[in-house]
Amino acid sequence: MSTNTAQPITVDLSGLNAKPPKFGPKARIAIPLGEHLVHAGLLSDGDLEAALVRHSSTHSQLGETLLEMGFVEEDTLLLFLGQQLGVPSVRLRSGIVDPNFVRLIPRSKAEAFSALALFCVRGRLTVAMAEPSNLRQLDELERITGLPIRPVLAMRSAIDRMLAHCYEENFAVDAITADLEEKSLEIHADAVDISLADVESLTDGSPIINLVNYIIVHAIRQKASDIHIEAGQHSSLVRYRVDGHLREVLRPRREFHPAMISRIKVLAKLDISEHRMPQDGRVHLTVDGREIDLRISTLPTILGEKIVMRVLDRKNITFYLDKLGMPEAALNRTKALLKRPHGLILTTGPTGSGKTTTLYSAVELIKSIKRNIVTVEDPVEYQLDLINQVQVSNTKSMKFSDALRSILRQDPDVIMVGEIRDAETAAISIQAALTGHLVLSTLHTNDSFSAVTRLLDMGIEPFKLSAALLGVIAQRLVRTVCPSCKTSYYPAPEQLDALQYRGDRRRQFVRGQGCRECFDTGFRGRTGIYEVFAMDRGVRELISSNASVDALRNYHAQQGNGCLLDEGIRLAEAGKTSLDEIIEVAYSD
């Protein structure tokens, strides 16, 4: 069995100590447990005496007796025992057990040792044990599993109860959905137009429905932007994109895949009988009281259909320029561009860099009852008040260029074009900007200066571009260092040389070591870096003379303006991100 499967979806170790285990061949609690509890004020002398009387007539441990009699809470007892033994402690429940690893320990051996495999992180198997300081059992478990063991303390009775359930055939589905609270997910009535009985028949019972609900709910709780469900040779694969990076979270059994896909198609009102053509849909949900939209996309592959769900959570996104993290100078230049009555403003960057959020924020800033603002998008991600939003598709009858021609006859003041993808859309956008309209759009280029040459390559005449273009905003999203595991270090001189760092080379920078709060990535959350390239007389002369990207970049620097890399280094100096992240996201030769 593979040992590099990622962490399970939920690892709620609220009762887990941070101390690493320390063992010795004679590790024991020197003072009896009861006296320890009395001395700590957790147990009265009378309760201890009553527990000892009952304990003498049973073969269970004193701790189990105290729990049965209700004298001590399980969390309190576990924490206390863990501190005495020098090992972490955990209260067991189904949601903490990864079905992919539980059977690495044969059932007979698990029952003999009162040991339960929980999950595997970075090749190290965490095992709940009633005797976590038993070196003989630890050596035997490492031999059986072929993995280093990280023991954690759990109550023997809790382990025995879990063992019976974890080795059942249906545990793979039931275990991961066991901690899904009722009413945590509500599907709006208009999202599905068939009865619940039909859905259950289609997906062969409620476990699949629970599994899909679980995947959606926990993706939203982990602030994932996308959910990927794809078929593999031996199992399905579920991954979340969190902070721009994909992370494997679950491997359901291969036979569950068709039913999972069908369930999601039903929610999105897609054709469940169509398996050879891509489909797009949308689902409106309420998760934990929050309004959520899921944008569904299916794609046929040789192993089965893949589904990607884009999570659109209005609560986790802001449409205010002042809150996007722009430096004050860049923010002021952007607001100055938006005050212009006509012209073209572009945002550039790769997919997932926050261009659409910047555009929506710009529209929110300038919208007014006195202005007619129309957007052309594919698709419309968020609905905005006082804005006329048009959804188009290049695969259907109305394309961007078709919609733009119609919009120009609708007396618009401001036009937002979701993306300039072709020469025809570019030409119409430039023409609209030259005829008294303020046009906002996005373009896929590496930096703001490349947007000029990209439009020239599309066939836009230099004199038209220099007259129409107001400015270009290039942006990236960089991950911020996790505050729970942030540590300081001195970067290697080679790294500073690669960045052409001009600051104090003796200063410390920060990076994340990785912890359970950030799923061992060292990062939690993201922020933006921006490069605002505003047009002036000098830039317009350069554009009219077909100047190169380097010439535009040099002119921008000569005016005292920073580039994306400069902004990234500024964030690293402020201790918000790491130099490695800046090199990965913003570095270019």
C-alpha positions as CSV (number, residue, x, y, z in Angstrom):
1,M,0.0,0.0,0.0
2,S,1.2,3.5,-0.8
3,T,2.6,5.5,2.1
4,N,2.5,8.9,0.6
5,T,-1.2,9.6,0.9
6,A,-1.9,13.1,2.2
7,Q,-3.5,13.9,5.5
8,P,-7.1,13.0,6.1
9,I,-9.8,15.5,5.6
10,T,-10.3,16.2,9.3
11,V,-7.7,15.8,12.1
12,D,-9.4,17.4,15.1
13,L,-6.7,16.9,17.7
14,S,-8.0,19.4,20.1
15,G,-7.0,17.1,22.9
16,L,-3.6,16.4,21.4
17,N,-0.5,17.8,23.3
18,A,2.3,19.4,21.4
19,K,5.0,17.6,23.3
20,P,6.9,14.9,21.5
21,P,6.9,11.5,23.0
22,K,9.7,10.6,25.3
23,F,10.1,6.9,26.1
24,G,12.4,4.9,28.3
25,P,12.6,1.2,28.9
26,K,11.1,1.7,32.4
27,A,8.7,4.6,31.8
28,R,6.1,4.4,34.6
29,I,3.9,6.7,36.7
30,A,5.9,6.7,39.9
31,I,2.9,7.8,42.1
32,P,-0.5,6.0,41.8
33,L,-2.9,7.7,39.4
34,G,-5.5,8.3,42.0
35,E,-3.1,10.2,44.3
36,H,-2.0,12.3,41.4
37,L,-5.6,13.2,40.5
38,V,-6.4,14.1,44.2
39,H,-3.2,16.2,44.5
40,A,-4.1,18.0,41.2
41,G,-7.6,18.8,42.6
42,L,-9.3,16.7,39.9
43,L,-10.7,14.1,42.3
44,S,-11.9,14.1,45.9
45,D,-10.6,11.6,48.5
46,G,-14.2,10.2,48.8
47,D,-14.5,9.7,45.1
48,L,-11.1,8.0,45.0
49,E,-12.1,5.6,47.8
50,A,-15.3,4.7,46.1
51,A,-13.5,4.1,42.8
52,L,-10.9,1.9,44.4
53,V,-13.6,-0.3,46.0
54,R,-15.2,-0.8,42.6
55,H,-11.9,-1.2,40.9
56,S,-10.9,-4.0,43.2
57,S,-13.8,-6.1,42.0
58,T,-13.1,-5.6,38.2
59,H,-10.2,-6.2,35.9
60,S,-10.3,-2.8,34.3
61,Q,-7.8,0.0,34.8
62,L,-8.5,2.6,37.5
63,G,-8.8,5.3,34.8
64,E,-11.6,3.3,33.1
65,T,-13.4,2.9,36.4
66,L,-13.2,6.6,37.1
67,L,-14.7,7.3,33.7
68,E,-17.5,4.8,34.2
69,M,-18.4,6.3,37.6
70,G,-18.4,9.8,36.1
71,F,-15.8,11.2,38.5
72,V,-13.5,12.4,35.8
73,E,-14.1,13.7,32.2
74,E,-12.4,11.7,29.5
75,D,-10.6,14.8,28.0
76,T,-9.3,15.7,31.4
77,L,-8.1,12.2,32.2
78,L,-6.4,11.8,28.8
79,L,-4.6,15.1,29.1
80,F,-3.4,14.3,32.6
81,L,-2.2,10.8,31.6
82,G,-0.5,12.1,28.5
83,Q,1.5,14.6,30.6
84,Q,2.5,12.0,33.1
85,L,3.7,9.6,30.3
86,G,5.2,12.3,28.2
87,V,3.1,11.3,25.1
88,P,0.3,13.1,23.2
89,S,-3.3,12.1,24.0
90,V,-6.4,12.0,21.9
91,R,-10.1,11.4,22.3
92,L,-11.1,9.0,19.6
93,R,-14.0,9.5,17.1
94,S,-14.7,8.3,13.6
95,G,-13.7,11.5,11.8
96,I,-10.1,11.2,13.1
97,V,-9.4,7.8,11.5
98,D,-8.2,7.6,7.9
99,P,-9.7,4.5,6.2
100,N,-6.7,4.3,3.9
101,F,-4.4,3.4,6.8
102,V,-6.5,1.7,9.5
103,R,-5.9,-1.8,8.1
104,L,-2.1,-1.5,7.9
105,I,-2.4,-3.1,11.3
106,P,-4.1,-6.6,11.1
107,R,-7.3,-6.8,13.2
108,S,-5.9,-9.5,15.4
109,K,-2.8,-7.6,16.2
110,A,-4.8,-4.4,16.8
111,E,-7.1,-6.1,19.3
112,A,-4.2,-7.8,21.1
113,F,-2.4,-4.5,21.5
114,S,-5.4,-2.2,21.8
115,A,-3.9,-0.2,19.0
116,L,-5.7,1.7,16.2
117,A,-3.9,3.3,13.2
118,L,-5.3,6.8,12.8
119,F,-3.5,8.6,9.9
120,C,-0.2,9.0,8.2
121,V,1.7,12.4,7.8
122,R,5.0,12.6,6.0
123,G,5.5,8.9,6.1
124,R,4.9,8.6,9.9
125,L,2.0,6.5,11.1
126,T,0.1,7.9,14.1
127,V,-1.3,5.0,16.2
128,A,-3.7,5.3,19.2
129,M,-2.6,2.9,21.9
130,A,-3.7,2.1,25.4
131,E,0.0,1.5,26.3
132,P,2.0,4.0,24.2
133,S,5.2,3.4,26.2
134,N,5.3,-0.3,25.5
135,L,8.4,-0.6,23.4
136,R,7.8,-4.2,22.5
137,Q,4.5,-3.3,20.9
138,L,5.9,-0.3,19.2
139,D,8.7,-2.4,17.6
140,E,6.2,-5.0,16.5
141,L,3.9,-2.4,14.9
142,E,6.8,-0.8,13.0
143,R,7.8,-4.2,11.7
144,I,4.2,-5.0,10.5
145,T,3.5,-1.6,8.9
146,G,6.9,-0.8,7.6
147,L,6.5,2.7,8.9
148,P,7.9,4.7,11.9
149,I,5.2,4.9,14.5
150,R,4.1,8.0,16.4
151,P,2.1,6.6,19.4
152,V,-0.7,8.6,21.1
153,L,-2.6,7.8,24.2
154,A,-6.2,6.8,24.0
155,M,-8.5,5.0,26.5
156,R,-8.6,1.3,26.0
157,S,-12.4,1.1,26.1
158,A,-12.5,3.8,23.3
159,I,-10.0,1.9,21.2
160,D,-12.0,-1.4,21.6
161,R,-15.2,0.3,20.6
162,M,-13.6,1.9,17.5
163,L,-11.9,-1.3,16.4
164,A,-15.1,-3.1,15.8
165,H,-16.4,-0.3,13.5
166,C,-13.1,0.5,11.7
167,Y,-12.7,-3.0,10.4
168,E,-16.2,-3.2,8.8
169,E,-16.5,-3.1,5.0
170,N,-18.5,0.1,4.9
171,F,-16.1,2.0,7.2
172,A,-14.5,3.7,4.2
173,V,-17.7,5.8,3.6
174,D,-19.2,5.9,7.1
175,A,-16.1,6.9,9.0
176,I,-15.4,10.1,7.1
177,T,-19.0,11.3,7.3
178,A,-19.5,10.4,10.9
179,D,-18.8,13.9,12.2
180,L,-20.8,15.7,9.6
181,E,-23.4,17.7,11.7
182,E,-27.0,17.6,10.7
183,K,-28.2,20.6,8.7
184,S,-24.6,21.7,8.1
185,L,-25.4,21.7,4.4
186,E,-28.7,22.8,2.8
187,I,-29.3,22.5,-0.9
188,H,-31.7,25.2,-2.1
189,A,-34.9,24.0,-3.6
190,D,-34.3,25.5,-7.0
191,A,-31.0,23.6,-7.4
192,V,-32.7,20.2,-7.8
193,D,-35.9,19.4,-9.6
194,I,-36.2,15.7,-8.7
195,S,-37.3,14.0,-5.6
196,L,-35.0,12.9,-2.8
197,A,-36.1,9.3,-3.4
198,D,-34.9,9.5,-7.1
199,V,-31.5,10.8,-5.9
200,E,-31.1,8.0,-3.4
201,S,-32.0,5.4,-6.0
202,L,-29.6,7.0,-8.5
203,T,-26.7,7.0,-6.1
204,D,-27.5,3.6,-4.5
205,G,-28.2,4.9,-1.0
206,S,-27.4,7.7,1.4
207,P,-23.7,6.9,2.0
208,I,-22.8,8.4,-1.3
209,I,-25.0,11.5,-0.6
210,N,-23.3,11.9,2.8
211,L,-19.9,11.5,1.2
212,V,-20.5,14.2,-1.4
213,N,-22.0,16.5,1.3
214,Y,-18.9,15.8,3.5
215,I,-16.5,16.7,0.7
216,I,-18.3,20.0,0.0
217,V,-18.7,21.0,3.6
218,H,-15.1,20.3,4.6
219,A,-13.7,22.0,1.5
220,I,-15.6,25.2,2.5
221,R,-14.5,24.9,6.1
222,Q,-10.9,24.6,4.9
223,K,-11.4,27.7,2.6
224,A,-10.7,25.7,-0.5
225,S,-11.2,27.6,-3.8
226,D,-11.7,24.4,-5.9
227,I,-12.7,20.8,-5.3
228,H,-11.2,18.2,-7.7
229,I,-12.8,14.7,-8.0
230,E,-11.1,12.4,-10.5
231,A,-11.0,8.7,-11.3
232,G,-7.9,6.6,-10.9
233,Q,-6.9,3.1,-11.7
234,H,-7.7,1.7,-8.2
235,S,-9.5,4.6,-6.4
236,S,-11.0,8.0,-6.9
237,L,-9.0,11.0,-5.8
238,V,-10.4,14.1,-4.0
239,R,-8.2,17.2,-3.9
240,Y,-8.7,20.7,-2.6
241,R,-7.0,23.8,-3.9
242,V,-6.1,25.8,-0.8
243,D,-4.1,29.0,-1.1
244,G,-3.5,28.3,-4.7
245,H,-2.0,24.8,-4.2
246,L,-3.7,21.4,-4.6
247,R,-3.7,19.1,-1.7
248,E,-4.9,15.4,-1.7
249,V,-7.4,14.8,1.1
250,L,-9.3,11.6,0.3
251,R,-9.2,8.4,-1.8
252,P,-12.7,6.9,-2.0
253,R,-13.0,3.4,-3.4
254,R,-13.1,3.2,-7.2
255,E,-16.6,1.8,-7.3
256,F,-18.0,4.9,-5.6
257,H,-16.8,7.2,-8.4
258,P,-19.8,6.9,-10.8
259,A,-22.3,7.4,-8.0
260,M,-20.5,10.5,-6.7
261,I,-20.4,12.0,-10.2
262,S,-24.1,11.3,-10.7
263,R,-25.0,12.9,-7.4
264,I,-23.1,16.1,-8.3
265,K,-24.6,16.2,-11.8
266,V,-28.1,15.9,-10.3
267,L,-27.4,18.8,-7.9
268,A,-26.1,21.0,-10.9
269,K,-29.1,20.0,-13.2
270,L,-26.7,18.3,-15.7
271,D,-27.5,15.4,-18.0
272,I,-26.5,12.3,-16.0
273,S,-26.7,10.1,-19.1
274,E,-24.1,12.2,-20.9
275,H,-20.5,10.9,-20.2
276,R,-18.7,11.8,-23.4
277,M,-19.1,15.6,-23.6
278,P,-18.0,18.3,-21.0
279,Q,-20.9,20.0,-19.1
280,D,-21.1,23.1,-17.0
281,G,-23.6,23.8,-14.2
282,R,-24.1,25.6,-10.9
283,V,-25.4,24.8,-7.4
284,H,-26.6,27.2,-4.8
285,L,-26.0,25.9,-1.2
286,T,-26.1,27.1,2.4
287,V,-23.2,25.7,4.4
288,D,-23.0,26.4,8.1
289,G,-25.4,29.3,7.5
290,R,-23.3,30.9,4.7
291,E,-24.5,31.3,1.1
292,I,-22.3,29.4,-1.3
293,D,-22.3,28.9,-5.0
294,L,-20.5,26.0,-6.6
295,R,-19.6,26.3,-10.3
296,I,-19.5,22.7,-11.7
297,S,-17.4,21.6,-14.6
298,T,-17.3,18.0,-15.9
299,L,-14.6,16.6,-18.2
300,P,-14.5,13.1,-19.8
301,T,-11.2,11.2,-19.2
302,I,-10.2,7.7,-20.2
303,L,-10.8,6.4,-16.6
304,G,-14.1,8.2,-16.1
305,E,-15.5,11.7,-15.7
306,K,-13.6,14.3,-13.7
307,I,-15.5,17.1,-11.9
308,V,-14.1,20.4,-10.7
309,M,-16.2,22.5,-8.4
310,R,-15.2,26.2,-8.0
311,V,-16.2,27.4,-4.6
312,L,-17.7,31.0,-4.7
313,D,-18.0,32.2,-1.1
314,R,-19.1,35.8,-0.9
315,K,-18.2,35.9,2.8
316,N,-14.5,35.1,2.2
317,I,-14.0,37.7,-0.6
318,T,-14.0,41.4,-0.5
319,F,-14.9,43.8,-3.3
320,Y,-13.2,46.9,-1.8
321,L,-10.0,48.1,-3.4
322,D,-8.9,49.5,0.0
323,K,-8.9,46.0,1.5
324,L,-7.1,44.1,-1.3
325,G,-3.7,44.8,0.2
326,M,-2.4,47.2,-2.4
327,P,0.4,49.5,-1.2
328,E,-0.8,53.1,-0.8
329,A,1.1,54.4,-3.9
330,A,-0.4,51.6,-6.1
331,L,-3.8,52.2,-4.7
332,N,-3.7,55.9,-5.3
333,R,-2.6,55.3,-9.0
334,T,-5.4,52.8,-9.5
335,K,-8.1,55.1,-8.1
336,A,-6.8,57.9,-10.3
337,L,-7.2,55.7,-13.4
338,L,-10.7,54.8,-12.4
339,K,-11.7,58.5,-12.2
340,R,-11.0,59.0,-15.9
341,P,-14.2,59.3,-18.0
342,H,-13.0,57.0,-20.8
343,G,-10.2,54.7,-21.8
344,L,-9.0,51.1,-21.3
345,I,-7.8,49.7,-18.0
346,L,-6.4,46.2,-17.9
347,T,-5.6,43.7,-15.1
348,T,-3.1,41.0,-16.0
349,G,-1.7,37.8,-14.4
350,P,-2.1,34.0,-14.6
351,T,-5.3,32.1,-13.8
352,G,-6.1,32.3,-10.1
353,S,-4.2,35.6,-9.5
354,G,-7.2,37.6,-8.4
355,K,-7.8,39.6,-11.6
356,T,-11.6,39.1,-11.4
357,T,-11.7,40.2,-7.8
358,T,-9.8,43.4,-8.7
359,L,-12.2,44.1,-11.6
360,Y,-15.2,43.6,-9.4
361,S,-13.7,45.9,-6.7
362,A,-13.1,48.6,-9.3
363,V,-16.7,48.3,-10.5
364,E,-18.0,48.5,-6.9
365,L,-15.9,51.7,-6.4
366,I,-17.2,53.5,-9.5
367,K,-20.8,52.2,-9.7
368,S,-23.6,54.8,-9.2
369,I,-27.3,55.2,-10.0
370,K,-26.1,57.8,-12.5
371,R,-24.0,55.4,-14.5
372,N,-25.0,52.5,-16.8
373,I,-22.5,49.8,-16.2
374,V,-22.6,46.5,-18.2
375,T,-20.3,43.5,-17.8
376,V,-19.6,40.7,-20.3
377,E,-18.4,37.6,-18.4
378,D,-17.8,33.9,-19.0
379,P,-19.2,32.9,-16.6
380,V,-20.7,35.4,-14.2
381,E,-19.1,34.5,-10.9
382,Y,-20.7,37.0,-8.5
383,Q,-23.9,39.0,-8.9
384,L,-23.5,42.8,-8.2
385,D,-26.2,45.4,-7.5
386,L,-26.8,48.2,-10.0
387,I,-24.7,46.2,-12.6
388,N,-26.1,44.7,-15.8
389,Q,-24.2,41.4,-16.1
390,V,-24.3,39.4,-19.3
391,Q,-23.0,35.8,-19.5
392,V,-21.5,34.6,-22.7
393,S,-19.6,31.6,-24.0
394,N,-17.3,31.2,-27.0
395,T,-18.8,27.7,-27.5
396,K,-22.4,29.1,-27.8
397,S,-24.2,31.5,-30.0
398,M,-23.1,34.7,-28.3
399,K,-19.4,35.4,-28.0
400,F,-17.6,38.3,-26.3
401,S,-17.4,40.2,-29.5
402,D,-21.1,39.7,-30.3
403,A,-22.1,40.8,-26.8
404,L,-19.9,43.9,-27.0
405,R,-21.5,45.1,-30.2
406,S,-24.9,44.8,-28.6
407,I,-23.8,46.5,-25.4
408,L,-22.5,49.5,-27.4
409,R,-26.1,50.1,-28.5
410,Q,-27.3,50.1,-24.9
411,D,-25.9,53.5,-24.0
412,P,-23.2,52.3,-21.5
413,D,-20.9,54.5,-19.5
414,V,-18.7,51.7,-18.2
415,I,-18.1,48.3,-19.8
416,M,-16.3,45.4,-18.0
417,V,-15.1,42.6,-20.4
418,G,-14.3,39.5,-18.5
419,E,-11.3,38.7,-20.7
420,I,-9.8,39.8,-24.0
421,R,-9.2,36.5,-25.7
422,D,-9.0,37.3,-29.4
423,A,-8.2,40.1,-31.8
424,E,-11.9,40.8,-32.5
425,T,-12.7,41.4,-28.8
426,A,-9.5,43.5,-28.5
427,A,-10.4,45.7,-31.4
428,I,-14.0,46.4,-30.2
429,S,-12.7,47.1,-26.7
430,I,-10.2,49.6,-28.0
431,Q,-12.8,51.2,-30.2
432,A,-15.2,51.5,-27.2
433,A,-12.5,53.1,-25.2
434,L,-11.8,55.7,-27.9
435,T,-15.5,56.6,-28.3
436,G,-16.1,57.8,-24.8
437,H,-16.5,54.6,-22.7
438,L,-14.5,53.4,-19.7
439,V,-13.5,49.8,-20.5
440,L,-12.2,47.4,-17.8
441,S,-10.8,44.0,-18.8
442,T,-8.3,41.3,-18.1
443,L,-5.5,39.9,-20.2
444,H,-3.2,36.9,-19.7
445,T,0.4,38.2,-19.6
446,N,3.3,37.8,-17.2
447,D,3.5,41.4,-16.3
448,S,2.0,44.8,-17.0
449,F,4.5,45.8,-19.7
450,S,3.8,42.6,-21.7
451,A,0.1,43.6,-22.0
452,V,1.2,46.3,-24.5
453,T,3.1,44.0,-26.8
454,R,0.3,41.4,-26.5
455,L,-2.3,43.8,-27.8
456,L,0.1,44.9,-30.6
457,D,0.5,41.3,-31.5
458,M,-3.3,41.0,-31.8
459,G,-3.2,43.6,-34.5
460,I,-4.1,46.8,-32.6
461,E,-2.4,49.8,-34.3
462,P,0.2,51.5,-32.0
463,F,-1.4,54.9,-32.3
464,K,-4.8,53.6,-31.3
465,L,-3.4,51.7,-28.3
466,S,-1.4,54.7,-27.1
467,A,-4.5,56.8,-27.3
468,A,-6.9,54.3,-25.6
469,L,-4.8,52.6,-22.9
470,L,-4.9,54.3,-19.5
471,G,-3.0,51.8,-17.4
472,V,-2.3,48.1,-16.6
473,I,-2.4,46.5,-13.2
474,A,-0.3,43.3,-13.0
475,Q,-0.9,41.1,-9.9
476,R,-0.1,37.9,-8.1
477,L,-1.3,36.1,-5.0
478,V,1.4,35.0,-2.6
479,R,1.0,32.7,0.4
480,T,1.5,34.3,3.8
481,V,3.6,32.5,6.4
482,C,1.7,30.5,9.0
483,P,1.8,32.4,12.3
484,S,1.7,29.2,14.3
485,C,5.0,27.8,12.9
486,K,6.8,31.0,11.7
487,T,10.6,30.9,12.3
488,S,13.4,33.3,11.4
489,Y,16.5,32.3,9.3
490,Y,19.3,33.9,7.3
491,P,18.9,33.2,3.5
492,A,21.8,31.9,1.5
493,P,23.8,34.5,-0.4
494,E,23.0,32.7,-3.7
495,Q,19.3,33.2,-3.1
496,L,19.8,37.0,-2.4
497,D,22.0,37.2,-5.5
498,A,19.3,35.6,-7.7
499,L,16.8,38.2,-6.4
500,Q,19.3,41.0,-6.9
501,Y,18.6,41.9,-3.3
502,R,19.8,45.4,-2.5
503,G,18.9,45.6,1.2
504,D,20.7,44.6,4.3
505,R,22.1,41.1,3.7
506,R,22.6,40.5,7.4
507,R,18.9,40.8,8.2
508,Q,16.7,37.8,9.0
509,F,13.7,36.6,6.9
510,V,10.9,34.3,7.9
511,R,9.4,31.0,6.7
512,G,7.1,28.4,8.1
513,Q,8.3,25.1,9.5
514,G,5.0,23.3,8.9
515,C,2.5,22.4,11.5
516,R,-1.0,20.8,11.7
517,E,-2.6,24.3,11.6
518,C,-1.3,24.8,8.0
519,F,-1.3,21.1,7.0
520,D,2.6,21.1,7.1
521,T,2.8,23.6,4.3
522,G,4.3,26.5,6.3
523,F,1.7,28.9,4.9
524,R,-1.8,30.0,5.8
525,G,-3.8,32.5,3.7
526,R,-2.7,34.7,0.8
527,T,-2.2,38.3,0.0
528,G,-1.7,40.2,-3.3
529,I,1.3,42.0,-4.8
530,Y,0.6,44.6,-7.5
531,E,2.4,46.5,-10.2
532,V,0.6,49.5,-11.6
533,F,1.8,50.7,-15.0
534,A,0.1,54.1,-15.7
535,M,0.3,55.8,-19.1
536,D,2.0,59.2,-19.4
537,R,3.4,61.1,-22.3
538,G,6.7,59.2,-22.3
539,V,5.0,55.8,-22.3
540,R,2.6,56.8,-25.1
541,E,5.6,57.9,-27.2
542,L,7.3,54.5,-26.5
543,I,4.1,52.6,-27.5
544,S,3.7,54.7,-30.7
545,S,7.3,53.8,-31.7
546,N,6.7,50.0,-31.1
547,A,9.1,50.0,-28.1
548,S,10.1,46.6,-26.6
549,V,9.0,45.2,-23.2
550,D,12.4,45.9,-21.8
551,A,12.2,49.6,-22.9
552,L,8.8,50.0,-21.2
553,R,10.1,48.2,-18.0
554,N,13.2,50.4,-17.8
555,Y,11.1,53.6,-18.3
556,H,8.8,52.5,-15.5
557,A,11.8,51.9,-13.1
558,Q,13.4,55.2,-14.0
559,Q,10.2,56.9,-12.8
560,G,10.8,55.4,-9.3
561,N,8.1,52.7,-9.6
562,G,8.5,49.2,-8.3
563,C,7.8,45.9,-10.1
564,L,6.1,42.7,-8.9
565,L,9.4,41.3,-7.6
566,D,10.1,44.5,-5.7
567,E,6.7,44.3,-4.0
568,G,7.2,40.7,-3.2
569,I,10.6,41.4,-1.5
570,R,8.9,44.2,0.4
571,L,6.4,41.7,1.8
572,A,9.2,39.3,2.7
573,E,11.1,42.0,4.5
574,A,7.9,42.8,6.5
575,G,7.7,39.2,7.6
576,K,4.5,38.4,5.8
577,T,5.8,35.8,3.3
578,S,9.0,33.9,2.5
579,L,11.7,34.6,-0.1
580,D,11.1,31.1,-1.5
581,E,7.4,32.0,-2.2
582,I,8.4,35.2,-3.9
583,I,10.9,33.4,-6.2
584,E,8.2,30.8,-7.1
585,V,5.5,33.4,-7.8
586,A,7.1,36.7,-8.9
587,Y,10.6,35.9,-10.1
588,S,11.5,36.4,-13.8
589,D,14.9,36.9,-15.5
